Amino acid sequence: ASDVYKRQHYYFANSYYAEGSLETAAITDYKVTMSSVVIKNNFIGCQFHPEKSSVAGEQFLDYFLGLK
């Protein structure tokens, strides 16, 4: 995974979470360890809200869209 995920602050607004799996591409440690990004085949999902995550969210979306 790219450094775009590392040591950034992302906005989570859920009381549920996905545990780690083979598809986990990024994890978050906040009271529990959870999958923050999962990738399977051509699908990518994120547990956080990139549109509410300021600069970190913008970087994630740029990376996701292949702009950086």
Secondary structure as GFF3:
##gff-version 3
##sequence-region A 1 68
A	DSSP	three_ten_helix	3	5	.	.	.	ID=ss1
A	DSSP	beta_strand	24	29	.	.	.	ID=ss2
A	DSSP	beta_strand	33	40	.	.	.	ID=ss3
A	DSSP	beta_strand	43	46	.	.	.	ID=ss4
A	DSSP	three_ten_helix	50	52	.	.	.	ID=ss5
A	DSSP	alpha_helix	54	64	.	.	.	ID=ss6
###
